[in-house]
Amino acid sequence: MLSASDPDYAKKPDIKWNFTKFLVNRLGEVVARFEPTEDMGKVRSCVEALL
């Protein structure tokens, strides 16, 4: 969907959609960013790694 409206969307740092997720550590630092199309298994494994 996003690539149809902007073929280079994946290369731009802009937040593409309001469902972009940011993983924040206990110090309040952003340690990962996930686009709405990211596999939730990858998100889960990154969260578990911080626990």
PyMOL Python script that loads the backbone (N, CA, C, O; Angstrom):
from pymol import cmd

cmd.read_pdbstr("""\
ATOM      1  N   MET A   1       0.829  -1.193   0.000  1.00  0.00           N
ATOM      2  CA  MET A   1       0.000   0.000   0.000  1.00  0.00           C
ATOM      3  C   MET A   1       0.876   1.260   0.000  1.00  0.00           C
ATOM      4  O   MET A   1       0.665   2.168  -0.804  1.00  0.00           O
ATOM      5  N   LEU A   2       1.849   1.307   0.898  1.00  0.00           N
ATOM      6  CA  LEU A   2       2.692   2.500   0.971  1.00  0.00           C
ATOM      7  C   LEU A   2       3.573   2.639  -0.259  1.00  0.00           C
ATOM      8  O   LEU A   2       3.792   3.749  -0.745  1.00  0.00           O
ATOM      9  N   SER A   3       4.080   1.523  -0.765  1.00  0.00           N
ATOM     10  CA  SER A   3       4.969   1.603  -1.920  1.00  0.00           C
ATOM     11  C   SER A   3       4.239   2.062  -3.172  1.00  0.00           C
ATOM     12  O   SER A   3       4.873   2.577  -4.092  1.00  0.00           O
ATOM     13  N   ALA A   4       2.923   1.891  -3.233  1.00  0.00           N
ATOM     14  CA  ALA A   4       2.165   2.362  -4.385  1.00  0.00           C
ATOM     15  C   ALA A   4       2.123   3.886  -4.435  1.00  0.00           C
ATOM     16  O   ALA A   4       2.194   4.472  -5.515  1.00  0.00           O
ATOM     17  N   SER A   5       2.008   4.528  -3.285  1.00  0.00           N
ATOM     18  CA  SER A   5       1.938   5.982  -3.252  1.00  0.00           C
ATOM     19  C   SER A   5       3.315   6.640  -3.217  1.00  0.00           C
ATOM     20  O   SER A   5       3.468   7.784  -3.644  1.00  0.00           O
ATOM     21  N   ASP A   6       4.320   5.917  -2.709  1.00  0.00           N
ATOM     22  CA  ASP A   6       5.679   6.459  -2.630  1.00  0.00           C
ATOM     23  C   ASP A   6       6.670   5.296  -2.758  1.00  0.00           C
ATOM     24  O   ASP A   6       6.950   4.624  -1.765  1.00  0.00           O
ATOM     25  N   PRO A   7       7.201   5.048  -3.945  1.00  0.00           N
ATOM     26  CA  PRO A   7       8.081   3.901  -4.168  1.00  0.00           C
ATOM     27  C   PRO A   7       9.324   3.868  -3.266  1.00  0.00           C
ATOM     28  O   PRO A   7       9.869   2.790  -3.029  1.00  0.00           O
ATOM     29  N   ASP A   8       9.777   5.004  -2.765  1.00  0.00           N
ATOM     30  CA  ASP A   8      10.970   5.050  -1.922  1.00  0.00           C
ATOM     31  C   ASP A   8      10.648   5.191  -0.438  1.00  0.00           C
ATOM     32  O   ASP A   8      11.499   5.620   0.341  1.00  0.00           O
ATOM     33  N   TYR A   9       9.428   4.834  -0.040  1.00  0.00           N
ATOM     34  CA  TYR A   9       9.017   5.061   1.350  1.00  0.00           C
ATOM     35  C   TYR A   9       9.919   4.358   2.356  1.00  0.00           C
ATOM     36  O   TYR A   9      10.158   4.899   3.436  1.00  0.00           O
ATOM     37  N   ALA A  10      10.421   3.185   2.042  1.00  0.00           N
ATOM     38  CA  ALA A  10      11.221   2.418   2.996  1.00  0.00           C
ATOM     39  C   ALA A  10      12.571   3.075   3.278  1.00  0.00           C
ATOM     40  O   ALA A  10      13.176   2.817   4.318  1.00  0.00           O
ATOM     41  N   LYS A  11      13.037   3.904   2.385  1.00  0.00           N
ATOM     42  CA  LYS A  11      14.343   4.551   2.534  1.00  0.00           C
ATOM     43  C   LYS A  11      14.270   5.879   3.282  1.00  0.00           C
ATOM     44  O   LYS A  11      15.299   6.429   3.672  1.00  0.00           O
ATOM     45  N   LYS A  12      13.070   6.392   3.481  1.00  0.00           N
ATOM     46  CA  LYS A  12      12.897   7.688   4.141  1.00  0.00           C
ATOM     47  C   LYS A  12      12.667   7.494   5.644  1.00  0.00           C
ATOM     48  O   LYS A  12      11.972   6.557   6.037  1.00  0.00           O
ATOM     49  N   PRO A  13      13.232   8.355   6.486  1.00  0.00           N
ATOM     50  CA  PRO A  13      13.076   8.196   7.933  1.00  0.00           C
ATOM     51  C   PRO A  13      11.732   8.692   8.479  1.00  0.00           C
ATOM     52  O   PRO A  13      11.457   8.540   9.669  1.00  0.00           O
ATOM     53  N   ASP A  14      10.904   9.278   7.630  1.00  0.00           N
ATOM     54  CA  ASP A  14       9.623   9.820   8.091  1.00  0.00           C
ATOM     55  C   ASP A  14       8.744   8.725   8.686  1.00  0.00           C
ATOM     56  O   ASP A  14       8.836   7.563   8.290  1.00  0.00           O
ATOM     57  N   ILE A  15       7.897   9.097   9.631  1.00  0.00           N
ATOM     58  CA  ILE A  15       6.895   8.175  10.152  1.00  0.00           C
ATOM     59  C   ILE A  15       5.803   8.097   9.100  1.00  0.00           C
ATOM     60  O   ILE A  15       5.175   9.101   8.762  1.00  0.00           O
ATOM     61  N   LYS A  16       5.586   6.906   8.592  1.00  0.00           N
ATOM     62  CA  LYS A  16       4.676   6.734   7.463  1.00  0.00           C
ATOM     63  C   LYS A  16       3.212   6.645   7.872  1.00  0.00           C
ATOM     64  O   LYS A  16       2.326   6.987   7.089  1.00  0.00           O
ATOM     65  N   TRP A  17       2.960   6.199   9.058  1.00  0.00           N
ATOM     66  CA  TRP A  17       1.596   5.906   9.446  1.00  0.00           C
ATOM     67  C   TRP A  17       1.517   5.984  10.957  1.00  0.00           C
ATOM     68  O   TRP A  17       2.543   5.845  11.623  1.00  0.00           O
ATOM     69  N   ASN A  18       0.362   6.196  11.513  1.00  0.00           N
ATOM     70  CA  ASN A  18       0.257   6.345  12.959  1.00  0.00           C
ATOM     71  C   ASN A  18       0.401   5.028  13.723  1.00  0.00           C
ATOM     72  O   ASN A  18       0.277   5.009  14.948  1.00  0.00           O
ATOM     73  N   PHE A  19       0.662   3.926  13.011  1.00  0.00           N
ATOM     74  CA  PHE A  19       0.871   2.646  13.670  1.00  0.00           C
ATOM     75  C   PHE A  19       2.343   2.259  13.720  1.00  0.00           C
ATOM     76  O   PHE A  19       2.662   1.120  14.061  1.00  0.00           O
ATOM     77  N   THR A  20       3.240   3.172  13.390  1.00  0.00           N
ATOM     78  CA  THR A  20       4.663   2.918  13.549  1.00  0.00           C
ATOM     79  C   THR A  20       4.938   2.718  15.034  1.00  0.00           C
ATOM     80  O   THR A  20       4.442   3.472  15.871  1.00  0.00           O
ATOM     81  N   LYS A  21       5.738   1.690  15.362  1.00  0.00           N
ATOM     82  CA  LYS A  21       6.007   1.361  16.760  1.00  0.00           C
ATOM     83  C   LYS A  21       7.457   1.683  17.094  1.00  0.00           C
ATOM     84  O   LYS A  21       8.355   1.505  16.271  1.00  0.00           O
ATOM     85  N   PHE A  22       7.666   2.157  18.310  1.00  0.00           N
ATOM     86  CA  PHE A  22       9.009   2.437  18.802  1.00  0.00           C
ATOM     87  C   PHE A  22       9.218   1.617  20.063  1.00  0.00           C
ATOM     88  O   PHE A  22       8.376   1.615  20.961  1.00  0.00           O
ATOM     89  N   LEU A  23      10.339   0.924  20.126  1.00  0.00           N
ATOM     90  CA  LEU A  23      10.691   0.157  21.316  1.00  0.00           C
ATOM     91  C   LEU A  23      11.638   1.008  22.147  1.00  0.00           C
ATOM     92  O   LEU A  23      12.686   1.446  21.672  1.00  0.00           O
ATOM     93  N   VAL A  24      11.252   1.233  23.394  1.00  0.00           N
ATOM     94  CA  VAL A  24      11.998   2.120  24.287  1.00  0.00           C
ATOM     95  C   VAL A  24      12.514   1.295  25.458  1.00  0.00           C
ATOM     96  O   VAL A  24      11.772   0.504  26.040  1.00  0.00           O
ATOM     97  N   ASN A  25      13.790   1.479  25.805  1.00  0.00           N
ATOM     98  CA  ASN A  25      14.352   0.733  26.936  1.00  0.00           C
ATOM     99  C   ASN A  25      13.994   1.411  28.262  1.00  0.00           C
ATOM    100  O   ASN A  25      13.289   2.420  28.279  1.00  0.00           O
ATOM    101  N   ARG A  26      14.475   0.860  29.348  1.00  0.00           N
ATOM    102  CA  ARG A  26      14.132   1.381  30.683  1.00  0.00           C
ATOM    103  C   ARG A  26      14.695   2.768  30.950  1.00  0.00           C
ATOM    104  O   ARG A  26      14.260   3.455  31.874  1.00  0.00           O
ATOM    105  N   LEU A  27      15.656   3.174  30.144  1.00  0.00           N
ATOM    106  CA  LEU A  27      16.238   4.506  30.298  1.00  0.00           C
ATOM    107  C   LEU A  27      15.525   5.545  29.434  1.00  0.00           C
ATOM    108  O   LEU A  27      15.895   6.719  29.429  1.00  0.00           O
ATOM    109  N   GLY A  28      14.506   5.105  28.711  1.00  0.00           N
ATOM    110  CA  GLY A  28      13.754   6.009  27.859  1.00  0.00           C
ATOM    111  C   GLY A  28      14.378   6.238  26.495  1.00  0.00           C
ATOM    112  O   GLY A  28      13.989   7.163  25.781  1.00  0.00           O
ATOM    113  N   GLU A  29      15.338   5.407  26.128  1.00  0.00           N
ATOM    114  CA  GLU A  29      16.003   5.539  24.831  1.00  0.00           C
ATOM    115  C   GLU A  29      15.316   4.662  23.793  1.00  0.00           C
ATOM    116  O   GLU A  29      14.988   3.509  24.074  1.00  0.00           O
ATOM    117  N   VAL A  30      15.098   5.196  22.603  1.00  0.00           N
ATOM    118  CA  VAL A  30      14.526   4.410  21.515  1.00  0.00           C
ATOM    119  C   VAL A  30      15.598   3.445  21.026  1.00  0.00           C
ATOM    120  O   VAL A  30      16.676   3.866  20.607  1.00  0.00           O
ATOM    121  N   VAL A  31      15.299   2.148  21.080  1.00  0.00           N
ATOM    122  CA  VAL A  31      16.274   1.145  20.664  1.00  0.00           C
ATOM    123  C   VAL A  31      15.875   0.451  19.368  1.00  0.00           C
ATOM    124  O   VAL A  31      16.694  -0.231  18.751  1.00  0.00           O
ATOM    125  N   ALA A  32      14.620   0.619  18.950  1.00  0.00           N
ATOM    126  CA  ALA A  32      14.175   0.027  17.691  1.00  0.00           C
ATOM    127  C   ALA A  32      12.935   0.752  17.192  1.00  0.00           C
ATOM    128  O   ALA A  32      12.178   1.350  17.958  1.00  0.00           O
ATOM    129  N   ARG A  33      12.761   0.678  15.896  1.00  0.00           N
ATOM    130  CA  ARG A  33      11.591   1.276  15.255  1.00  0.00           C
ATOM    131  C   ARG A  33      11.015   0.244  14.302  1.00  0.00           C
ATOM    132  O   ARG A  33      11.755  -0.406  13.563  1.00  0.00           O
ATOM    133  N   PHE A  34       9.707   0.093  14.314  1.00  0.00           N
ATOM    134  CA  PHE A  34       9.042  -0.893  13.479  1.00  0.00           C
ATOM    135  C   PHE A  34       7.942  -0.228  12.664  1.00  0.00           C
ATOM    136  O   PHE A  34       7.073   0.449  13.213  1.00  0.00           O
ATOM    137  N   GLU A  35       7.986  -0.422  11.379  1.00  0.00           N
ATOM    138  CA  GLU A  35       6.953   0.105  10.497  1.00  0.00           C
ATOM    139  C   GLU A  35       5.686  -0.750  10.642  1.00  0.00           C
ATOM    140  O   GLU A  35       5.761  -1.875  11.137  1.00  0.00           O
ATOM    141  N   PRO A  36       4.533  -0.236  10.220  1.00  0.00           N
ATOM    142  CA  PRO A  36       3.276  -0.977  10.366  1.00  0.00           C
ATOM    143  C   PRO A  36       3.291  -2.342   9.679  1.00  0.00           C
ATOM    144  O   PRO A  36       2.541  -3.236  10.069  1.00  0.00           O
ATOM    145  N   THR A  37       4.121  -2.508   8.680  1.00  0.00           N
ATOM    146  CA  THR A  37       4.160  -3.765   7.931  1.00  0.00           C
ATOM    147  C   THR A  37       5.143  -4.772   8.520  1.00  0.00           C
ATOM    148  O   THR A  37       5.286  -5.871   7.984  1.00  0.00           O
ATOM    149  N   GLU A  38       5.822  -4.422   9.610  1.00  0.00           N
ATOM    150  CA  GLU A  38       6.828  -5.303  10.214  1.00  0.00           C
ATOM    151  C   GLU A  38       6.184  -6.575  10.759  1.00  0.00           C
ATOM    152  O   GLU A  38       5.060  -6.543  11.260  1.00  0.00           O
ATOM    153  N   ASP A  39       6.884  -7.666  10.660  1.00  0.00           N
ATOM    154  CA  ASP A  39       6.429  -8.939  11.204  1.00  0.00           C
ATOM    155  C   ASP A  39       6.387  -8.841  12.732  1.00  0.00           C
ATOM    156  O   ASP A  39       7.382  -8.472  13.356  1.00  0.00           O
ATOM    157  N   MET A  40       5.255  -9.165  13.329  1.00  0.00           N
ATOM    158  CA  MET A  40       5.092  -9.044  14.775  1.00  0.00           C
ATOM    159  C   MET A  40       5.987 -10.025  15.530  1.00  0.00           C
ATOM    160  O   MET A  40       6.273  -9.812  16.708  1.00  0.00           O
ATOM    161  N   GLY A  41       6.425 -11.079  14.883  1.00  0.00           N
ATOM    162  CA  GLY A  41       7.369 -11.989  15.514  1.00  0.00           C
ATOM    163  C   GLY A  41       8.695 -11.303  15.792  1.00  0.00           C
ATOM    164  O   GLY A  41       9.318 -11.546  16.825  1.00  0.00           O
ATOM    165  N   LYS A  42       9.122 -10.457  14.888  1.00  0.00           N
ATOM    166  CA  LYS A  42      10.360  -9.709  15.079  1.00  0.00           C
ATOM    167  C   LYS A  42      10.197  -8.696  16.207  1.00  0.00           C
ATOM    168  O   LYS A  42      11.103  -8.525  17.023  1.00  0.00           O
ATOM    169  N   VAL A  43       9.062  -8.030  16.258  1.00  0.00           N
ATOM    170  CA  VAL A  43       8.788  -7.073  17.335  1.00  0.00           C
ATOM    171  C   VAL A  43       8.815  -7.792  18.673  1.00  0.00           C
ATOM    172  O   VAL A  43       9.432  -7.327  19.631  1.00  0.00           O
ATOM    173  N   ARG A  44       8.146  -8.920  18.727  1.00  0.00           N
ATOM    174  CA  ARG A  44       8.091  -9.695  19.970  1.00  0.00           C
ATOM    175  C   ARG A  44       9.489 -10.113  20.436  1.00  0.00           C
ATOM    176  O   ARG A  44       9.813  -9.979  21.616  1.00  0.00           O
ATOM    177  N   SER A  45      10.303 -10.610  19.531  1.00  0.00           N
ATOM    178  CA  SER A  45      11.641 -11.049  19.925  1.00  0.00           C
ATOM    179  C   SER A  45      12.492  -9.887  20.423  1.00  0.00           C
ATOM    180  O   SER A  45      13.294 -10.068  21.339  1.00  0.00           O
ATOM    181  N   CYS A  46      12.338  -8.708  19.848  1.00  0.00           N
ATOM    182  CA  CYS A  46      13.085  -7.535  20.312  1.00  0.00           C
ATOM    183  C   CYS A  46      12.617  -7.103  21.706  1.00  0.00           C
ATOM    184  O   CYS A  46      13.431  -6.728  22.550  1.00  0.00           O
ATOM    185  N   VAL A  47      11.311  -7.158  21.937  1.00  0.00           N
ATOM    186  CA  VAL A  47      10.773  -6.809  23.266  1.00  0.00           C
ATOM    187  C   VAL A  47      11.281  -7.811  24.299  1.00  0.00           C
ATOM    188  O   VAL A  47      11.722  -7.420  25.380  1.00  0.00           O
ATOM    189  N   GLU A  48      11.221  -9.094  23.971  1.00  0.00           N
ATOM    190  CA  GLU A  48      11.674 -10.121  24.910  1.00  0.00           C
ATOM    191  C   GLU A  48      13.156  -9.968  25.231  1.00  0.00           C
ATOM    192  O   GLU A  48      13.578 -10.242  26.354  1.00  0.00           O
ATOM    193  N   ALA A  49      13.941  -9.535  24.260  1.00  0.00           N
ATOM    194  CA  ALA A  49      15.373  -9.354  24.478  1.00  0.00           C
ATOM    195  C   ALA A  49      15.655  -8.235  25.498  1.00  0.00           C
ATOM    196  O   ALA A  49      16.678  -8.260  26.182  1.00  0.00           O
ATOM    197  N   LEU A  50      14.747  -7.265  25.592  1.00  0.00           N
ATOM    198  CA  LEU A  50      14.926  -6.164  26.538  1.00  0.00           C
ATOM    199  C   LEU A  50      14.414  -6.490  27.940  1.00  0.00           C
ATOM    200  O   LEU A  50      14.740  -5.795  28.902  1.00  0.00           O
ATOM    201  N   LEU A  51      13.631  -7.524  28.048  1.00  0.00           N
ATOM    202  CA  LEU A  51      13.058  -7.874  29.378  1.00  0.00           C
ATOM    203  C   LEU A  51      14.088  -8.493  30.286  1.00  0.00           C
ATOM    204  O   LEU A  51      13.778  -8.841  31.425  1.00  0.00           O
TER     205      LEU A  51
END
""", "prot")
cmd.dss("prot")
cmd.show_as("cartoon", "prot")
cmd.util.cbc("prot")
cmd.orient("prot")
